[in-house]
Amino acid sequence: MNSNIVLIGMPGSGKSTCGVVSAKMLLKNFYDTDLLIQNLEGRSLQEIINTDGVEYFAKAEQLTAHANSIAVRFEQE
């Protein structure tokens, strides 16, 4: 069975650091939703929040995580 690990926490709590280390130890890929969102939007997280609001950003996080989960499943097939 293949499964994903999702790290959730406050900003600056070490999710990215723990994610990278864990992925290396488990021989898995690591995807940072913040980086994916910034690349898709073409602007920083702070710009997104300042311009579109926290609710927009939260929805972007949810959609990015969901889309990435689907993409990873296709990679595994």
Backbone as XML, in Angstrom:
<?xml version="1.0"?>
<chain id="A" units="angstrom">
  <residue number="1" name="MET">
    <atom name="N" x="0.841" y="-1.183" z="0.000"/>
    <atom name="CA" x="0.000" y="0.000" z="0.000"/>
    <atom name="C" x="0.883" y="1.242" z="0.000"/>
  </residue>
  <residue number="2" name="ASN">
    <atom name="N" x="0.607" y="2.166" z="-0.909"/>
    <atom name="CA" x="1.313" y="3.442" z="-0.970"/>
    <atom name="C" x="0.516" y="4.487" z="-0.228"/>
  </residue>
  <residue number="3" name="SER">
    <atom name="N" x="1.200" y="5.347" z="0.490"/>
    <atom name="CA" x="0.501" y="6.405" z="1.210"/>
    <atom name="C" x="1.378" y="7.642" z="1.292"/>
  </residue>
  <residue number="4" name="ASN">
    <atom name="N" x="0.738" y="8.766" z="1.528"/>
    <atom name="CA" x="1.431" y="10.038" z="1.673"/>
    <atom name="C" x="1.451" y="10.424" z="3.143"/>
  </residue>
  <residue number="5" name="ILE">
    <atom name="N" x="2.423" y="11.230" z="3.492"/>
    <atom name="CA" x="2.491" y="11.827" z="4.818"/>
    <atom name="C" x="2.317" y="13.320" z="4.628"/>
  </residue>
  <residue number="6" name="VAL">
    <atom name="N" x="1.387" y="13.905" z="5.354"/>
    <atom name="CA" x="1.125" y="15.338" z="5.265"/>
    <atom name="C" x="1.481" y="15.970" z="6.599"/>
  </residue>
  <residue number="7" name="LEU">
    <atom name="N" x="2.331" y="16.992" z="6.553"/>
    <atom name="CA" x="2.723" y="17.707" z="7.764"/>
    <atom name="C" x="1.935" y="19.008" z="7.838"/>
  </residue>
  <residue number="8" name="ILE">
    <atom name="N" x="1.293" y="19.231" z="8.980"/>
    <atom name="CA" x="0.475" y="20.417" z="9.197"/>
    <atom name="C" x="0.981" y="21.104" z="10.455"/>
  </residue>
  <residue number="9" name="GLY">
    <atom name="N" x="1.135" y="22.408" z="10.405"/>
    <atom name="CA" x="1.587" y="23.126" z="11.587"/>
    <atom name="C" x="1.658" y="24.619" z="11.349"/>
  </residue>
  <residue number="10" name="MET">
    <atom name="N" x="1.986" y="25.329" z="12.387"/>
    <atom name="CA" x="2.097" y="26.778" z="12.334"/>
    <atom name="C" x="3.279" y="27.184" z="11.438"/>
  </residue>
  <residue number="11" name="PRO">
    <atom name="N" x="3.213" y="28.393" z="10.863"/>
    <atom name="CA" x="4.352" y="28.885" z="10.080"/>
    <atom name="C" x="5.619" y="28.901" z="10.931"/>
  </residue>
  <residue number="12" name="GLY">
    <atom name="N" x="6.704" y="28.452" z="10.334"/>
    <atom name="CA" x="7.985" y="28.457" z="11.028"/>
    <atom name="C" x="8.185" y="27.331" z="12.016"/>
  </residue>
  <residue number="13" name="SER">
    <atom name="N" x="7.280" y="26.349" z="12.011"/>
    <atom name="CA" x="7.370" y="25.262" z="12.990"/>
    <atom name="C" x="8.295" y="24.121" z="12.556"/>
  </residue>
  <residue number="14" name="GLY">
    <atom name="N" x="8.810" y="24.185" z="11.329"/>
    <atom name="CA" x="9.766" y="23.178" z="10.881"/>
    <atom name="C" x="9.201" y="22.103" z="9.975"/>
  </residue>
  <residue number="15" name="LYS">
    <atom name="N" x="8.028" y="22.344" z="9.409"/>
    <atom name="CA" x="7.403" y="21.345" z="8.528"/>
    <atom name="C" x="8.289" y="21.003" z="7.330"/>
  </residue>
  <residue number="16" name="SER">
    <atom name="N" x="8.822" y="22.018" z="6.679"/>
    <atom name="CA" x="9.656" y="21.776" z="5.499"/>
    <atom name="C" x="10.926" y="21.034" z="5.864"/>
  </residue>
  <residue number="17" name="THR">
    <atom name="N" x="11.566" y="21.439" z="6.944"/>
    <atom name="CA" x="12.793" y="20.771" z="7.381"/>
    <atom name="C" x="12.522" y="19.318" z="7.727"/>
  </residue>
  <residue number="18" name="CYS">
    <atom name="N" x="11.499" y="19.079" z="8.530"/>
    <atom name="CA" x="11.143" y="17.695" z="8.904"/>
    <atom name="C" x="10.721" y="16.896" z="7.683"/>
  </residue>
  <residue number="19" name="GLY">
    <atom name="N" x="10.013" y="17.539" z="6.764"/>
    <atom name="CA" x="9.565" y="16.853" z="5.560"/>
    <atom name="C" x="10.708" y="16.391" z="4.689"/>
  </residue>
  <residue number="20" name="VAL">
    <atom name="N" x="11.683" y="17.261" z="4.487"/>
    <atom name="CA" x="12.846" y="16.911" z="3.660"/>
    <atom name="C" x="13.618" y="15.760" z="4.295"/>
  </residue>
  <residue number="21" name="VAL">
    <atom name="N" x="13.885" y="15.870" z="5.588"/>
    <atom name="CA" x="14.637" y="14.825" z="6.291"/>
    <atom name="C" x="13.873" y="13.502" z="6.263"/>
  </residue>
  <residue number="22" name="SER">
    <atom name="N" x="12.578" y="13.561" z="6.551"/>
    <atom name="CA" x="11.755" y="12.341" z="6.565"/>
    <atom name="C" x="11.699" y="11.692" z="5.189"/>
  </residue>
  <residue number="23" name="ALA">
    <atom name="N" x="11.535" y="12.515" z="4.164"/>
    <atom name="CA" x="11.466" y="11.979" z="2.795"/>
    <atom name="C" x="12.759" y="11.274" z="2.422"/>
  </residue>
  <residue number="24" name="LYS">
    <atom name="N" x="13.882" y="11.855" z="2.803"/>
    <atom name="CA" x="15.164" y="11.208" z="2.511"/>
    <atom name="C" x="15.287" y="9.882" z="3.254"/>
  </residue>
  <residue number="25" name="MET">
    <atom name="N" x="14.884" y="9.861" z="4.500"/>
    <atom name="CA" x="14.982" y="8.635" z="5.292"/>
    <atom name="C" x="14.066" y="7.543" z="4.750"/>
  </residue>
  <residue number="26" name="LEU">
    <atom name="N" x="12.891" y="7.937" z="4.247"/>
    <atom name="CA" x="11.907" y="6.976" z="3.749"/>
    <atom name="C" x="12.044" y="6.713" z="2.249"/>
  </residue>
  <residue number="27" name="LEU">
    <atom name="N" x="13.025" y="7.371" z="1.630"/>
    <atom name="CA" x="13.244" y="7.257" z="0.184"/>
    <atom name="C" x="11.993" y="7.638" z="-0.607"/>
  </residue>
  <residue number="28" name="LYS">
    <atom name="N" x="11.391" y="8.750" z="-0.211"/>
    <atom name="CA" x="10.183" y="9.265" z="-0.848"/>
    <atom name="C" x="10.455" y="10.646" z="-1.426"/>
  </residue>
  <residue number="29" name="ASN">
    <atom name="N" x="9.572" y="11.099" z="-2.311"/>
    <atom name="CA" x="9.641" y="12.466" z="-2.827"/>
    <atom name="C" x="9.072" y="13.419" z="-1.787"/>
  </residue>
  <residue number="30" name="PHE">
    <atom name="N" x="9.559" y="14.658" z="-1.804"/>
    <atom name="CA" x="9.049" y="15.691" z="-0.902"/>
    <atom name="C" x="8.456" y="16.816" z="-1.730"/>
  </residue>
  <residue number="31" name="TYR">
    <atom name="N" x="7.253" y="17.227" z="-1.405"/>
    <atom name="CA" x="6.579" y="18.327" z="-2.089"/>
    <atom name="C" x="6.167" y="19.351" z="-1.043"/>
  </residue>
  <residue number="32" name="ASP">
    <atom name="N" x="6.595" y="20.581" z="-1.234"/>
    <atom name="CA" x="6.253" y="21.676" z="-0.323"/>
    <atom name="C" x="5.133" y="22.483" z="-0.977"/>
  </residue>
  <residue number="33" name="THR">
    <atom name="N" x="3.944" y="22.445" z="-0.394"/>
    <atom name="CA" x="2.807" y="23.140" z="-1.004"/>
    <atom name="C" x="3.045" y="24.641" z="-1.109"/>
  </residue>
  <residue number="34" name="ASP">
    <atom name="N" x="3.763" y="25.223" z="-0.139"/>
    <atom name="CA" x="4.060" y="26.658" z="-0.218"/>
    <atom name="C" x="4.833" y="26.977" z="-1.490"/>
  </residue>
  <residue number="35" name="LEU">
    <atom name="N" x="5.846" y="26.169" z="-1.780"/>
    <atom name="CA" x="6.642" y="26.397" z="-2.998"/>
    <atom name="C" x="5.817" y="26.156" z="-4.259"/>
  </residue>
  <residue number="36" name="LEU">
    <atom name="N" x="4.987" y="25.114" z="-4.234"/>
    <atom name="CA" x="4.137" y="24.836" z="-5.393"/>
    <atom name="C" x="3.175" y="25.993" z="-5.649"/>
  </residue>
  <residue number="37" name="ILE">
    <atom name="N" x="2.574" y="26.527" z="-4.588"/>
    <atom name="CA" x="1.636" y="27.647" z="-4.727"/>
    <atom name="C" x="2.357" y="28.881" z="-5.268"/>
  </residue>
  <residue number="38" name="GLN">
    <atom name="N" x="3.528" y="29.188" z="-4.712"/>
    <atom name="CA" x="4.280" y="30.355" z="-5.174"/>
    <atom name="C" x="4.641" y="30.233" z="-6.653"/>
  </residue>
  <residue number="39" name="ASN">
    <atom name="N" x="5.035" y="29.041" z="-7.069"/>
    <atom name="CA" x="5.372" y="28.824" z="-8.481"/>
    <atom name="C" x="4.151" y="28.961" z="-9.369"/>
  </residue>
  <residue number="40" name="LEU">
    <atom name="N" x="3.024" y="28.408" z="-8.952"/>
    <atom name="CA" x="1.795" y="28.502" z="-9.741"/>
    <atom name="C" x="1.277" y="29.936" z="-9.829"/>
  </residue>
  <residue number="41" name="GLU">
    <atom name="N" x="1.346" y="30.654" z="-8.713"/>
    <atom name="CA" x="0.826" y="32.022" z="-8.645"/>
    <atom name="C" x="1.805" y="33.055" z="-9.194"/>
  </residue>
  <residue number="42" name="GLY">
    <atom name="N" x="3.104" y="32.725" z="-9.187"/>
    <atom name="CA" x="4.100" y="33.677" z="-9.643"/>
    <atom name="C" x="4.315" y="34.836" z="-8.686"/>
  </residue>
  <residue number="43" name="ARG">
    <atom name="N" x="4.056" y="34.617" z="-7.414"/>
    <atom name="CA" x="4.248" y="35.646" z="-6.391"/>
    <atom name="C" x="4.462" y="34.992" z="-5.041"/>
  </residue>
  <residue number="44" name="SER">
    <atom name="N" x="4.940" y="35.766" z="-4.086"/>
    <atom name="CA" x="5.241" y="35.215" z="-2.763"/>
    <atom name="C" x="3.970" y="34.932" z="-1.981"/>
  </residue>
  <residue number="45" name="LEU">
    <atom name="N" x="4.111" y="34.100" z="-0.950"/>
    <atom name="CA" x="2.965" y="33.799" z="-0.099"/>
    <atom name="C" x="2.412" y="35.062" z="0.545"/>
  </residue>
  <residue number="46" name="GLN">
    <atom name="N" x="3.313" y="35.938" z="0.988"/>
    <atom name="CA" x="2.856" y="37.177" z="1.621"/>
    <atom name="C" x="2.073" y="38.045" z="0.642"/>
  </residue>
  <residue number="47" name="GLU">
    <atom name="N" x="2.517" y="38.104" z="-0.611"/>
    <atom name="CA" x="1.781" y="38.856" z="-1.630"/>
    <atom name="C" x="0.393" y="38.257" z="-1.855"/>
  </residue>
  <residue number="48" name="ILE">
    <atom name="N" x="0.319" y="36.939" z="-1.896"/>
    <atom name="CA" x="-0.968" y="36.257" z="-2.087"/>
    <atom name="C" x="-1.906" y="36.603" z="-0.940"/>
  </residue>
  <residue number="49" name="ILE">
    <atom name="N" x="-1.417" y="36.499" z="0.287"/>
    <atom name="CA" x="-2.249" y="36.776" z="1.460"/>
    <atom name="C" x="-2.649" y="38.250" z="1.499"/>
  </residue>
  <residue number="50" name="ASN">
    <atom name="N" x="-1.693" y="39.156" z="1.222"/>
    <atom name="CA" x="-2.001" y="40.588" z="1.258"/>
    <atom name="C" x="-3.019" y="40.989" z="0.202"/>
  </residue>
  <residue number="51" name="THR">
    <atom name="N" x="-2.923" y="40.380" z="-0.973"/>
    <atom name="CA" x="-3.791" y="40.746" z="-2.090"/>
    <atom name="C" x="-5.138" y="40.024" z="-2.048"/>
  </residue>
  <residue number="52" name="ASP">
    <atom name="N" x="-5.096" y="38.708" z="-1.802"/>
    <atom name="CA" x="-6.303" y="37.889" z="-1.929"/>
    <atom name="C" x="-6.870" y="37.401" z="-0.604"/>
  </residue>
  <residue number="53" name="GLY">
    <atom name="N" x="-6.114" y="37.517" z="0.470"/>
    <atom name="CA" x="-6.610" y="37.136" z="1.782"/>
    <atom name="C" x="-6.216" y="35.723" z="2.206"/>
  </residue>
  <residue number="54" name="VAL">
    <atom name="N" x="-6.361" y="35.495" z="3.497"/>
    <atom name="CA" x="-5.994" y="34.216" z="4.107"/>
    <atom name="C" x="-6.907" y="33.095" z="3.619"/>
  </residue>
  <residue number="55" name="GLU">
    <atom name="N" x="-8.182" y="33.393" z="3.432"/>
    <atom name="CA" x="-9.116" y="32.355" z="2.972"/>
    <atom name="C" x="-8.732" y="31.850" z="1.583"/>
  </residue>
  <residue number="56" name="TYR">
    <atom name="N" x="-8.330" y="32.757" z="0.701"/>
    <atom name="CA" x="-7.882" y="32.359" z="-0.637"/>
    <atom name="C" x="-6.654" y="31.466" z="-0.529"/>
  </residue>
  <residue number="57" name="PHE">
    <atom name="N" x="-5.704" y="31.872" z="0.311"/>
    <atom name="CA" x="-4.487" y="31.091" z="0.487"/>
    <atom name="C" x="-4.801" y="29.701" z="1.043"/>
  </residue>
  <residue number="58" name="ALA">
    <atom name="N" x="-5.693" y="29.638" z="2.034"/>
    <atom name="CA" x="-6.064" y="28.345" z="2.620"/>
    <atom name="C" x="-6.701" y="27.439" z="1.566"/>
  </residue>
  <residue number="59" name="LYS">
    <atom name="N" x="-7.525" y="27.999" z="0.718"/>
    <atom name="CA" x="-8.145" y="27.222" z="-0.351"/>
    <atom name="C" x="-7.085" y="26.763" z="-1.361"/>
  </residue>
  <residue number="60" name="ALA">
    <atom name="N" x="-6.133" y="27.630" z="-1.670"/>
    <atom name="CA" x="-5.040" y="27.260" z="-2.580"/>
    <atom name="C" x="-4.216" y="26.121" z="-1.991"/>
  </residue>
  <residue number="61" name="GLU">
    <atom name="N" x="-3.972" y="26.157" z="-0.677"/>
    <atom name="CA" x="-3.247" y="25.059" z="-0.019"/>
    <atom name="C" x="-4.011" y="23.754" z="-0.157"/>
  </residue>
  <residue number="62" name="GLN">
    <atom name="N" x="-5.302" y="23.818" z="0.102"/>
    <atom name="CA" x="-6.140" y="22.611" z="0.034"/>
    <atom name="C" x="-6.145" y="22.035" z="-1.383"/>
  </residue>
  <residue number="63" name="LEU">
    <atom name="N" x="-6.356" y="22.880" z="-2.365"/>
    <atom name="CA" x="-6.404" y="22.414" z="-3.760"/>
    <atom name="C" x="-5.051" y="21.882" z="-4.219"/>
  </residue>
  <residue number="64" name="THR">
    <atom name="N" x="-3.975" y="22.536" z="-3.802"/>
    <atom name="CA" x="-2.634" y="22.101" z="-4.187"/>
    <atom name="C" x="-2.312" y="20.740" z="-3.584"/>
  </residue>
  <residue number="65" name="ALA">
    <atom name="N" x="-2.629" y="20.569" z="-2.311"/>
    <atom name="CA" x="-2.376" y="19.283" z="-1.659"/>
    <atom name="C" x="-3.189" y="18.172" z="-2.321"/>
  </residue>
  <residue number="66" name="HIS">
    <atom name="N" x="-4.429" y="18.451" z="-2.638"/>
    <atom name="CA" x="-5.290" y="17.456" z="-3.279"/>
    <atom name="C" x="-4.776" y="17.109" z="-4.681"/>
  </residue>
  <residue number="67" name="ALA">
    <atom name="N" x="-4.454" y="18.131" z="-5.467"/>
    <atom name="CA" x="-3.953" y="17.895" z="-6.821"/>
    <atom name="C" x="-2.635" y="17.133" z="-6.788"/>
  </residue>
  <residue number="68" name="ASN">
    <atom name="N" x="-1.775" y="17.467" z="-5.842"/>
    <atom name="CA" x="-0.494" y="16.780" z="-5.728"/>
    <atom name="C" x="-0.696" y="15.322" z="-5.336"/>
  </residue>
  <residue number="69" name="SER">
    <atom name="N" x="-1.653" y="15.066" z="-4.482"/>
    <atom name="CA" x="-1.957" y="13.688" z="-4.059"/>
    <atom name="C" x="-2.399" y="12.850" z="-5.268"/>
  </residue>
  <residue number="70" name="ILE">
    <atom name="N" x="-3.210" y="13.439" z="-6.124"/>
    <atom name="CA" x="-3.660" y="12.736" z="-7.328"/>
    <atom name="C" x="-2.482" y="12.491" z="-8.261"/>
  </residue>
  <residue number="71" name="ALA">
    <atom name="N" x="-1.624" y="13.490" z="-8.442"/>
    <atom name="CA" x="-0.465" y="13.357" z="-9.331"/>
    <atom name="C" x="0.480" y="12.266" z="-8.835"/>
  </residue>
  <residue number="72" name="VAL">
    <atom name="N" x="0.688" y="12.200" z="-7.548"/>
    <atom name="CA" x="1.581" y="11.190" z="-6.967"/>
    <atom name="C" x="1.009" y="9.796" z="-7.207"/>
  </residue>
  <residue number="73" name="ARG">
    <atom name="N" x="-0.303" y="9.639" z="-7.087"/>
    <atom name="CA" x="-0.913" y="8.339" z="-7.349"/>
    <atom name="C" x="-0.660" y="7.884" z="-8.779"/>
  </residue>
  <residue number="74" name="PHE">
    <atom name="N" x="-0.744" y="8.810" z="-9.735"/>
    <atom name="CA" x="-0.481" y="8.464" z="-11.132"/>
    <atom name="C" x="0.974" y="8.080" z="-11.336"/>
  </residue>
  <residue number="75" name="GLU">
    <atom name="N" x="1.892" y="8.745" z="-10.629"/>
    <atom name="CA" x="3.321" y="8.407" z="-10.734"/>
    <atom name="C" x="3.575" y="6.989" z="-10.267"/>
  </residue>
  <residue number="76" name="GLN">
    <atom name="N" x="2.823" y="6.530" z="-9.282"/>
    <atom name="CA" x="3.057" y="5.227" z="-8.672"/>
    <atom name="C" x="2.499" y="4.079" z="-9.496"/>
  </residue>
  <residue number="77" name="GLU">
    <atom name="N" x="1.637" y="4.395" z="-10.450"/>
    <atom name="CA" x="1.033" y="3.330" z="-11.274"/>
    <atom name="C" x="1.945" y="2.918" z="-12.402"/>
  </residue>
</chain>
